[in-house]
């Protein structure tokens, strides 16, 4: 086999470049691998190899390829830029910023590097810096639709909805088929309460991309705000199907290849629970055995969240992070909220707090509590792996059910002085690992953060008997609100340069500690910084701490 230290010729590269440009990435990879045997020192080949892996969401391989390109050619601006983009996508934000800046040091008039730098700065919570980077990109390349689009996201994060929409419109003037821009316009119009326009914008996004899960999700939110709960639910379920169904729109979604010890232990416990409850016993027993076997084969000494091997991905491809069991939680004719809740007392207690905070017990009716508990114990919708070992479930990926949407509507109707005109904006659930209280592990709850909304409702559904310490296990709410000029990432990211922790050190030491209790709901101003209190729960699947969070309205309103 011929070996060479030189790059392949322009003619030799063209078939690969053509495949890449046509999006035939699966065909591109083996062709590049063959050529690398002939040209092992070709930085250009490693760069396009990385881009192909990145297009298939195989980001670890992409990063490795970009680094090899840079090792061969230290002044390779394009490889530094691509590396920065990939690092940003896996959450290595500071490294991403450094890599993009290195690309710009080598090539100062590199519009794409300014764009990727802005994206990383956004994730770091530095919105003004991000906007400055996009402006630099547009000075170099005035017809860069992506720069306008990304600047729109930054404006939207800062709450400047009209300027965000203007940026998206600029992007569409350059690229009329920019489905993401239509989708984000729809989200912004929804927040402006221009619901008909929001629905129309989402429909335009779907005309361009019929398999656009996030457009169905945003249209569902707009329909929900318009009081069309059943139509909203249909759109949420379409989004769910496209992301987690038998034939997902993106079979290379990163969550299909990422796993942790806490995640696989949860799935094994859930399968055993389903089998023991008489639900497709043989199927779930077999899955529990398969997942146990794979867990024993994985080297868990590596970092907490790691990539599944190709062999393990193949073994799990039809079940891992897919909705293979779904329990219905229908609306209740007699209502979901406990009829004994004292409206006047709850409202008075909420406004007695400097910023807005109270909690109530016996929040849901007995039937509602049991239905939600069964739904969250038995539905395989726990897809998001969080550092700290807890798992997330989301509205667009299976959490949407009639009963939860009914609870949100009843809250707004029962407590109008607190919720005012605020519509449901987000809804999620988290499930925690009961081993978190043991020594020498990295399992935790949610760290200090604020939420991007007006009112937060956080309620707990795990039986009180599971809680080993009735004085803790709930929520700590600080008498400190996140500055309104901060973007979402600034008060929700937990990197080594965590802005919110430093801010809390200088803020008021006053805080409210609300202990855990089954069927207790905490209602508070979403802008207040809060975190999960230390918790000690019994081990066992049914004893895992579960909380549901509902966000209403816009931050600052």
VEXDREN-2710 file (C-alpha; in Angstrom, 1 decimal):
% VEXDREN-2710
k/r/px/py/pz
1/UNK/0.0/0.0/0.0
2/UNK/1.4/3.4/-1.0
3/UNK/2.4/5.6/1.9
4/UNK/2.9/9.4/1.5
5/UNK/3.5/12.4/3.7
6/UNK/1.8/14.6/1.2
7/UNK/-1.9/15.5/0.8
8/UNK/-4.1/13.9/-1.8
9/UNK/-4.5/15.9/-5.0
10/UNK/-7.5/18.1/-5.7
11/UNK/-8.8/15.4/-8.1
12/UNK/-8.4/12.6/-5.5
13/UNK/-10.4/14.6/-2.9
14/UNK/-13.3/15.5/-5.1
15/UNK/-15.3/12.3/-4.8
16/UNK/-15.1/12.5/-1.0
17/UNK/-16.0/16.2/-1.0
18/UNK/-19.0/15.5/-3.3
19/UNK/-20.3/12.8/-1.0
20/UNK/-19.9/15.1/2.0
21/UNK/-21.6/18.0/0.3
22/UNK/-24.5/15.7/-0.6
23/UNK/-24.9/14.7/3.1
24/UNK/-24.0/11.1/2.4
25/UNK/-21.8/10.9/5.5
26/UNK/-22.1/7.2/6.2
27/UNK/-20.6/6.7/2.7
28/UNK/-18.0/9.4/3.2
29/UNK/-16.4/7.9/6.3
30/UNK/-15.0/4.6/4.8
31/UNK/-13.7/6.5/1.8
32/UNK/-11.8/8.9/4.0
33/UNK/-10.5/6.0/6.1
34/UNK/-9.1/4.3/2.9
35/UNK/-7.5/7.5/1.8
36/UNK/-5.9/8.0/5.2
37/UNK/-4.1/4.7/4.8
38/UNK/-2.4/6.3/1.8
39/UNK/-2.0/9.8/3.2
40/UNK/-1.6/9.3/7.0
41/UNK/-0.2/12.9/7.4
42/UNK/-3.0/14.7/5.6
43/UNK/-4.5/17.4/7.9
44/UNK/-7.2/18.1/5.3
45/UNK/-8.4/14.5/5.4
46/UNK/-8.6/14.5/9.2
47/UNK/-10.5/17.8/9.1
48/UNK/-13.1/16.5/6.7
49/UNK/-13.1/13.2/8.6
50/UNK/-14.0/15.2/11.7
51/UNK/-16.7/17.1/9.9
52/UNK/-18.3/13.9/8.7
53/UNK/-18.3/12.5/12.3
54/UNK/-19.8/15.7/13.6
55/UNK/-22.6/15.6/11.0
56/UNK/-23.4/12.1/12.3
57/UNK/-23.3/13.4/15.9
58/UNK/-20.3/11.2/16.7
59/UNK/-18.7/14.2/18.4
60/UNK/-16.0/12.3/20.3
61/UNK/-14.6/10.9/17.0
62/UNK/-15.0/14.4/15.4
63/UNK/-12.9/16.0/18.2
64/UNK/-10.2/13.4/18.0
65/UNK/-10.0/13.9/14.2
66/UNK/-9.8/17.7/14.4
67/UNK/-7.0/17.4/17.0
68/UNK/-5.1/15.1/14.7
69/UNK/-5.4/17.6/11.9
70/UNK/-4.1/20.4/14.2
71/UNK/-1.2/18.2/15.4
72/UNK/-0.1/17.7/11.7
73/UNK/-0.8/21.4/10.8
74/UNK/-0.6/23.7/13.9
75/UNK/-1.7/26.8/12.0
76/UNK/-4.9/25.1/10.6
77/UNK/-7.5/27.7/11.4
78/UNK/-10.4/25.7/9.9
79/UNK/-9.6/22.7/12.1
80/UNK/-9.5/25.0/15.2
81/UNK/-12.8/26.5/14.3
82/UNK/-14.4/23.0/13.7
83/UNK/-12.9/21.8/17.0
84/UNK/-14.4/24.8/18.8
85/UNK/-17.9/24.0/17.4
86/UNK/-17.7/20.3/18.4
87/UNK/-16.4/21.2/21.9
88/UNK/-19.3/23.6/22.3
89/UNK/-21.8/20.9/21.4
90/UNK/-20.5/18.5/24.1
91/UNK/-20.5/21.3/26.7
92/UNK/-16.7/22.0/26.9
93/UNK/-17.4/25.7/26.7
94/UNK/-14.2/27.2/27.8
95/UNK/-12.1/24.9/25.6
96/UNK/-14.5/25.8/22.7
97/UNK/-13.9/29.5/23.3
98/UNK/-10.2/29.0/23.3
99/UNK/-10.2/27.0/20.1
100/UNK/-12.3/29.6/18.2
101/UNK/-10.0/32.4/19.4
102/UNK/-7.0/30.4/18.2
103/UNK/-8.7/30.1/14.8
104/UNK/-9.2/33.9/14.7
105/UNK/-5.6/34.5/15.8
106/UNK/-4.4/32.5/12.8
107/UNK/-7.1/33.9/10.4
108/UNK/-8.5/37.3/11.7
109/UNK/-11.2/37.7/9.0
110/UNK/-12.8/34.3/9.6
111/UNK/-16.5/34.9/9.8
112/UNK/-17.5/31.4/10.7
113/UNK/-15.0/31.3/13.7
114/UNK/-16.6/34.5/15.0
115/UNK/-20.0/32.8/14.7
116/UNK/-18.9/29.7/16.6
117/UNK/-17.2/31.9/19.2
118/UNK/-20.5/33.7/19.7
119/UNK/-22.3/30.4/20.1
120/UNK/-19.8/29.3/22.8
121/UNK/-20.1/32.7/24.5
122/UNK/-23.8/32.3/24.6
123/UNK/-23.6/29.0/26.3
124/UNK/-21.2/30.6/28.8
125/UNK/-23.9/33.2/29.6
126/UNK/-22.0/36.1/28.0
127/UNK/-24.7/37.4/25.8
128/UNK/-23.3/40.8/25.0
129/UNK/-19.9/39.3/24.1
130/UNK/-21.8/36.8/21.9
131/UNK/-23.7/39.6/20.1
132/UNK/-20.4/41.4/19.5
133/UNK/-19.0/38.2/17.9
134/UNK/-22.0/37.9/15.6
135/UNK/-21.6/41.6/14.6
136/UNK/-17.9/40.9/13.7
137/UNK/-19.0/37.9/11.6
138/UNK/-21.5/40.1/9.7
139/UNK/-19.0/42.8/9.1
140/UNK/-16.9/40.2/7.3
141/UNK/-19.8/38.3/5.7
142/UNK/-22.9/40.5/5.5
143/UNK/-25.0/37.8/4.0
144/UNK/-24.4/35.2/6.8
145/UNK/-27.9/34.0/7.6
146/UNK/-26.5/31.9/10.5
147/UNK/-24.9/34.9/12.2
148/UNK/-28.3/36.7/12.1
149/UNK/-30.1/33.6/13.4
150/UNK/-27.6/33.1/16.2
151/UNK/-27.8/36.8/17.2
152/UNK/-31.6/36.3/17.3
153/UNK/-31.2/33.5/19.8
154/UNK/-29.0/35.7/22.0
155/UNK/-31.5/38.6/21.8
156/UNK/-34.3/36.1/22.7
157/UNK/-32.4/34.8/25.7
158/UNK/-32.0/38.4/26.9
159/UNK/-35.8/38.9/26.6
160/UNK/-35.6/41.3/23.7
161/UNK/-38.2/39.5/21.6
162/UNK/-38.8/42.1/18.8
163/UNK/-35.1/42.5/18.1
164/UNK/-34.8/38.7/18.1
165/UNK/-37.6/38.5/15.5
166/UNK/-35.9/41.2/13.4
167/UNK/-32.7/39.1/13.4
168/UNK/-34.6/36.0/12.3
169/UNK/-36.3/38.0/9.5
170/UNK/-32.9/39.1/8.3
171/UNK/-31.8/35.4/8.2
172/UNK/-34.9/34.5/6.2
173/UNK/-34.3/37.3/3.7
174/UNK/-31.0/35.7/3.0
175/UNK/-32.2/32.1/3.2
176/UNK/-36.0/31.8/2.7
177/UNK/-35.9/28.1/3.6
178/UNK/-34.4/28.6/7.1
179/UNK/-36.9/26.4/9.1
180/UNK/-35.1/27.1/12.4
181/UNK/-35.7/30.8/11.9
182/UNK/-39.4/30.4/11.4
183/UNK/-39.5/28.1/14.4
184/UNK/-37.8/30.6/16.6
185/UNK/-40.0/33.4/15.3
186/UNK/-43.0/31.3/16.4
187/UNK/-41.5/30.8/19.9
188/UNK/-40.9/34.6/20.2
189/UNK/-44.4/35.5/18.9
190/UNK/-45.9/33.0/21.4
191/UNK/-44.0/34.9/24.2
192/UNK/-45.4/38.1/22.8
193/UNK/-48.9/36.5/23.1
194/UNK/-49.4/36.8/19.3
195/UNK/-50.6/33.3/19.2
196/UNK/-52.1/33.1/15.7
197/UNK/-48.9/34.4/14.3
198/UNK/-46.9/32.0/16.4
199/UNK/-48.9/29.0/15.1
200/UNK/-48.5/30.3/11.5
201/UNK/-44.7/30.6/11.8
202/UNK/-44.4/27.1/13.2
203/UNK/-46.5/25.8/10.3
204/UNK/-44.1/27.5/7.9
205/UNK/-41.2/25.8/9.6
206/UNK/-43.0/22.4/9.2
207/UNK/-43.7/23.1/5.5
208/UNK/-40.0/23.3/5.0
209/UNK/-39.1/20.4/7.3
210/UNK/-42.1/18.1/8.0
211/UNK/-40.1/16.1/10.6
212/UNK/-39.1/19.2/12.7
213/UNK/-39.9/18.0/16.2
214/UNK/-39.2/21.3/17.9
215/UNK/-41.6/23.1/15.6
216/UNK/-44.4/20.8/16.7
217/UNK/-43.4/21.4/20.3
218/UNK/-43.5/25.2/19.9
219/UNK/-46.8/25.0/18.1
220/UNK/-48.1/22.9/21.0
221/UNK/-47.1/25.6/23.5
222/UNK/-48.8/28.3/21.4
223/UNK/-52.0/26.2/21.2
224/UNK/-51.8/25.6/24.9
225/UNK/-51.7/29.3/25.5
226/UNK/-54.7/29.7/23.2
227/UNK/-56.6/27.3/25.4
228/UNK/-56.6/24.5/22.9
229/UNK/-55.3/21.8/25.2
230/UNK/-56.2/18.8/23.1
231/UNK/-54.7/20.2/19.9
232/UNK/-51.6/21.1/22.0
233/UNK/-51.3/17.6/23.2
234/UNK/-51.4/16.2/19.7
235/UNK/-48.5/18.4/18.7
236/UNK/-46.5/17.4/21.8
237/UNK/-47.1/13.8/21.0
238/UNK/-46.0/14.3/17.4
239/UNK/-42.7/15.8/18.7
240/UNK/-42.3/12.9/21.1
241/UNK/-42.8/10.4/18.2
242/UNK/-40.3/12.1/16.0
243/UNK/-37.6/12.2/18.7
244/UNK/-38.3/8.9/20.6
245/UNK/-40.5/6.7/18.3
246/UNK/-39.6/3.6/16.4
247/UNK/-38.2/5.6/13.5
248/UNK/-36.8/8.7/15.0
249/UNK/-36.1/11.7/12.7
250/UNK/-32.6/11.7/14.0
251/UNK/-31.3/8.2/14.6
252/UNK/-27.9/9.6/15.6
253/UNK/-29.4/11.8/18.4
254/UNK/-26.6/12.1/21.0
255/UNK/-28.7/10.6/23.8
256/UNK/-28.9/7.3/22.0
257/UNK/-25.1/6.9/22.5
258/UNK/-24.5/8.5/26.0
259/UNK/-24.9/6.6/29.2
260/UNK/-24.0/6.7/32.9
261/UNK/-23.9/4.2/35.7
262/UNK/-26.9/6.0/37.3
263/UNK/-28.9/5.9/34.1
264/UNK/-28.4/2.2/33.4
265/UNK/-29.1/1.3/37.0
266/UNK/-32.4/3.3/36.8
267/UNK/-33.4/1.5/33.6
268/UNK/-32.7/-1.9/35.0
269/UNK/-34.7/-1.0/38.1
270/UNK/-37.6/0.3/36.0
271/UNK/-37.6/-2.9/33.8
272/UNK/-37.7/-5.1/36.9
273/UNK/-40.5/-2.9/38.4
274/UNK/-42.5/-3.3/35.1
275/UNK/-41.9/-7.1/35.0
276/UNK/-42.9/-7.6/38.7
277/UNK/-46.1/-5.5/38.1
278/UNK/-47.2/-8.0/35.5
279/UNK/-46.5/-5.7/32.5
280/UNK/-45.1/-7.7/29.6
281/UNK/-43.1/-9.7/32.2
282/UNK/-41.0/-11.8/29.8
283/UNK/-40.0/-8.8/27.7
284/UNK/-38.9/-6.6/30.7
285/UNK/-37.2/-9.4/32.5
286/UNK/-35.1/-10.0/29.3
287/UNK/-34.3/-6.3/29.0
288/UNK/-33.2/-6.1/32.7
289/UNK/-30.9/-9.1/32.1
290/UNK/-29.5/-7.5/28.9
291/UNK/-28.9/-4.1/30.5
292/UNK/-27.3/-5.8/33.6
293/UNK/-24.9/-7.8/31.3
294/UNK/-23.9/-4.6/29.4
295/UNK/-23.4/-2.7/32.7
296/UNK/-21.0/-5.4/33.8
297/UNK/-19.1/-5.0/30.5
298/UNK/-18.7/-1.2/30.7
299/UNK/-15.6/0.2/32.4
300/UNK/-17.3/2.7/34.8
301/UNK/-14.0/4.0/36.1
302/UNK/-14.2/6.6/33.3
303/UNK/-16.0/9.9/33.5
304/UNK/-19.6/9.9/34.8
305/UNK/-21.3/10.2/31.4
306/UNK/-19.7/8.2/28.6
307/UNK/-20.2/6.9/25.2
308/UNK/-21.7/3.5/24.5
309/UNK/-19.5/1.3/22.3
310/UNK/-20.7/0.5/18.8
311/UNK/-21.4/-3.1/19.9
312/UNK/-23.5/-2.0/22.9
313/UNK/-25.3/0.6/20.8
314/UNK/-26.3/-2.1/18.4
315/UNK/-27.6/-4.3/21.2
316/UNK/-29.7/-1.5/22.7
317/UNK/-30.7/0.4/19.6
318/UNK/-34.4/-0.5/19.7
319/UNK/-34.8/0.1/23.4
320/UNK/-32.3/2.5/24.9
321/UNK/-33.7/6.0/25.5
322/UNK/-36.8/5.1/23.5
323/UNK/-40.4/5.0/24.6
324/UNK/-41.0/1.3/24.8
325/UNK/-43.7/1.6/27.5
326/UNK/-46.1/4.5/27.9
327/UNK/-48.8/4.8/30.6
328/UNK/-51.7/7.1/30.1
329/UNK/-52.6/9.8/32.7
330/UNK/-56.0/11.1/31.5
331/UNK/-57.8/14.2/32.8
332/UNK/-60.0/13.7/35.9
333/UNK/-63.6/14.7/35.6
334/UNK/-63.7/15.8/39.3
335/UNK/-60.6/17.9/39.1
336/UNK/-56.9/17.3/39.9
337/UNK/-56.2/19.9/42.6
338/UNK/-57.4/19.3/46.1
339/UNK/-60.7/21.1/46.6
340/UNK/-59.7/22.0/50.2
341/UNK/-56.8/24.3/49.1
342/UNK/-57.3/27.7/50.7
343/UNK/-57.0/30.2/47.9
344/UNK/-56.9/33.3/50.1
345/UNK/-54.3/31.9/52.5
346/UNK/-52.0/30.7/49.7
347/UNK/-52.2/34.0/47.9
348/UNK/-51.6/36.0/51.2
349/UNK/-48.6/33.8/52.1
350/UNK/-47.1/34.1/48.6
351/UNK/-47.2/37.9/48.7
352/UNK/-46.0/38.1/52.3
353/UNK/-42.6/37.0/51.1
354/UNK/-40.4/39.8/49.8
355/UNK/-40.2/38.3/46.3
356/UNK/-43.1/35.8/46.3
357/UNK/-42.9/32.3/47.9
358/UNK/-45.2/29.8/49.7
359/UNK/-45.8/26.1/49.8
360/UNK/-48.9/24.0/50.2
361/UNK/-49.6/20.4/51.3
362/UNK/-52.1/17.9/50.0
363/UNK/-51.7/19.7/46.7
364/UNK/-53.4/17.1/44.4
365/UNK/-56.3/14.8/44.9
366/UNK/-55.6/11.2/45.9
367/UNK/-56.6/10.0/42.4
368/UNK/-54.4/12.7/40.6
369/UNK/-51.4/11.9/42.8
370/UNK/-51.7/8.1/42.2
371/UNK/-52.2/8.6/38.4
372/UNK/-49.1/10.9/38.0
373/UNK/-47.0/8.6/40.2
374/UNK/-47.9/5.5/38.1
375/UNK/-47.3/7.5/34.9
376/UNK/-43.8/8.5/36.0
377/UNK/-42.8/5.2/37.5
378/UNK/-43.9/3.1/34.5
379/UNK/-43.4/5.2/31.4
380/UNK/-39.9/4.9/29.8
381/UNK/-39.5/8.6/29.3
382/UNK/-36.4/9.4/31.4
383/UNK/-34.0/10.3/28.7
384/UNK/-31.9/13.2/29.9
385/UNK/-28.8/12.2/31.9
386/UNK/-27.6/15.0/34.3
387/UNK/-24.3/15.3/36.0
388/UNK/-25.1/14.4/39.5
389/UNK/-26.9/11.2/38.6
390/UNK/-30.4/12.5/38.3
391/UNK/-32.6/12.1/35.1
392/UNK/-34.9/14.4/33.3
393/UNK/-38.2/14.0/31.4
394/UNK/-39.6/16.7/29.2
395/UNK/-42.8/17.9/27.7
396/UNK/-41.7/17.4/24.1
397/UNK/-40.3/13.9/24.7
398/UNK/-43.2/12.1/26.4
399/UNK/-44.0/14.0/29.6
400/UNK/-47.0/15.7/28.0
401/UNK/-50.1/14.0/29.4
402/UNK/-53.7/15.3/29.8
403/UNK/-53.5/15.2/33.6
404/UNK/-50.4/17.4/33.9
405/UNK/-51.8/20.0/31.5
406/UNK/-55.1/19.9/33.5
407/UNK/-53.1/20.6/36.7
408/UNK/-51.4/23.6/35.1
409/UNK/-54.8/25.0/33.9
410/UNK/-56.4/24.5/37.3
411/UNK/-53.6/26.3/39.1
412/UNK/-54.1/29.4/36.9
413/UNK/-57.8/29.3/37.5
414/UNK/-57.6/28.7/41.3
415/UNK/-54.9/31.3/42.1
416/UNK/-55.4/34.1/39.6
417/UNK/-53.7/36.8/41.7
418/UNK/-50.4/34.8/41.7
419/UNK/-50.5/33.5/38.1
420/UNK/-52.2/36.6/36.5
421/UNK/-52.0/36.3/32.7
422/UNK/-49.1/33.9/32.9
423/UNK/-49.4/30.8/30.6
424/UNK/-47.6/27.5/31.1
425/UNK/-44.2/27.9/29.4
426/UNK/-42.2/24.8/30.4
427/UNK/-42.8/21.5/32.2
428/UNK/-40.3/18.9/33.3
429/UNK/-39.8/16.2/35.8
430/UNK/-36.6/15.0/37.5
431/UNK/-35.9/11.6/39.2
432/UNK/-33.0/11.2/41.6
433/UNK/-30.6/8.5/42.7
434/UNK/-31.2/7.5/46.3
435/UNK/-27.5/6.7/46.7
436/UNK/-26.8/10.5/46.6
437/UNK/-26.5/10.8/50.4
438/UNK/-23.8/8.2/50.7
439/UNK/-20.2/9.2/51.0
440/UNK/-17.6/9.2/48.3
441/UNK/-20.0/9.6/45.3
442/UNK/-20.7/12.5/42.9
443/UNK/-24.5/12.1/43.0
444/UNK/-26.3/15.3/43.8
445/UNK/-29.5/17.2/43.3
446/UNK/-29.9/20.3/41.2
447/UNK/-27.4/23.1/42.0
448/UNK/-28.2/26.7/42.6
449/UNK/-30.0/28.3/39.6
450/UNK/-32.9/30.4/38.6
451/UNK/-35.6/29.7/36.0
452/UNK/-36.5/31.6/32.9
453/UNK/-40.1/32.4/33.8
454/UNK/-42.4/34.4/36.1
455/UNK/-43.8/31.8/38.5
456/UNK/-42.4/28.4/39.4
457/UNK/-44.4/25.5/40.8
458/UNK/-42.4/22.6/42.1
459/UNK/-44.3/19.6/43.5
460/UNK/-43.1/16.2/44.9
461/UNK/-44.9/12.8/44.4
462/UNK/-42.7/10.1/46.0
463/UNK/-44.3/8.6/49.2
464/UNK/-43.2/10.3/52.4
465/UNK/-42.2/6.9/53.7
466/UNK/-39.2/6.9/51.3
467/UNK/-37.7/10.0/52.9
468/UNK/-35.3/9.2/55.7
469/UNK/-35.0/12.7/57.0
470/UNK/-38.2/14.7/57.3
471/UNK/-36.3/17.9/58.0
472/UNK/-34.6/18.0/54.6
473/UNK/-34.9/16.6/51.0
474/UNK/-36.8/19.5/49.6
475/UNK/-35.9/22.9/48.2
476/UNK/-33.7/25.8/49.3
477/UNK/-34.9/29.1/48.0
478/UNK/-32.5/32.1/48.5
479/UNK/-33.9/35.5/49.2
480/UNK/-31.9/36.6/46.1
481/UNK/-33.1/37.0/42.5
482/UNK/-30.9/36.6/39.5
483/UNK/-30.2/39.9/37.7
484/UNK/-32.6/40.4/34.8
485/UNK/-29.8/41.3/32.4
486/UNK/-28.4/37.8/32.8
487/UNK/-29.2/35.3/30.0
488/UNK/-30.4/31.8/30.7
489/UNK/-26.9/30.2/30.6
490/UNK/-25.5/32.7/33.1
491/UNK/-27.8/31.6/35.9
492/UNK/-28.1/27.9/34.9
493/UNK/-24.5/26.8/33.8
494/UNK/-22.3/25.1/36.3
495/UNK/-18.8/25.2/34.8
496/UNK/-15.6/26.0/36.6
497/UNK/-16.3/29.7/36.4
498/UNK/-19.8/29.5/37.8
499/UNK/-21.2/33.0/37.8
500/UNK/-24.2/32.3/40.0
501/UNK/-22.2/30.8/42.9
502/UNK/-19.9/33.8/43.0
503/UNK/-23.0/36.1/42.9
504/UNK/-24.6/34.2/45.8
505/UNK/-21.5/34.7/48.0
506/UNK/-22.0/38.4/47.8
507/UNK/-25.8/38.3/48.2
508/UNK/-28.2/38.2/51.2
509/UNK/-27.6/35.1/53.4
510/UNK/-31.4/34.8/53.9
511/UNK/-33.0/31.7/52.5
512/UNK/-36.1/29.5/53.0
513/UNK/-35.6/25.8/53.4
514/UNK/-38.8/23.8/52.5
515/UNK/-38.4/20.2/53.6
516/UNK/-39.6/17.4/51.4
517/UNK/-43.1/16.1/51.8
518/UNK/-45.3/13.9/49.6
519/UNK/-47.8/15.9/47.6
520/UNK/-46.3/19.2/48.7
521/UNK/-46.1/22.1/46.2
522/UNK/-43.7/25.1/46.4
523/UNK/-44.9/28.2/44.5
524/UNK/-42.4/31.0/44.1
525/UNK/-41.0/33.7/41.9
526/UNK/-39.0/31.8/39.2
527/UNK/-36.3/34.4/39.3
528/UNK/-35.3/33.5/42.9
529/UNK/-32.1/31.4/43.0
530/UNK/-32.9/28.0/44.3
531/UNK/-31.4/24.5/44.6
532/UNK/-32.3/21.0/45.7
533/UNK/-31.7/20.5/49.4
534/UNK/-29.6/17.5/50.5
535/UNK/-31.8/14.4/50.5
536/UNK/-31.7/10.9/52.1
537/UNK/-34.2/8.5/50.5
538/UNK/-34.5/4.8/50.8
539/UNK/-33.0/2.7/48.0
540/UNK/-35.4/0.9/45.7
541/UNK/-37.0/2.0/42.5
542/UNK/-40.3/3.3/44.0
543/UNK/-38.4/5.3/46.6
544/UNK/-36.6/7.5/44.1
545/UNK/-37.3/11.2/44.7
546/UNK/-39.4/12.7/41.9
547/UNK/-40.3/16.3/41.5
548/UNK/-42.3/18.0/38.8
549/UNK/-41.6/21.6/37.8
550/UNK/-44.0/23.9/35.9
551/UNK/-42.9/27.3/34.7
552/UNK/-45.5/30.0/34.0
553/UNK/-45.0/33.3/32.1
554/UNK/-42.0/35.4/31.2
555/UNK/-39.1/36.3/33.4
556/UNK/-39.4/39.9/34.7
557/UNK/-43.2/40.1/34.1
END
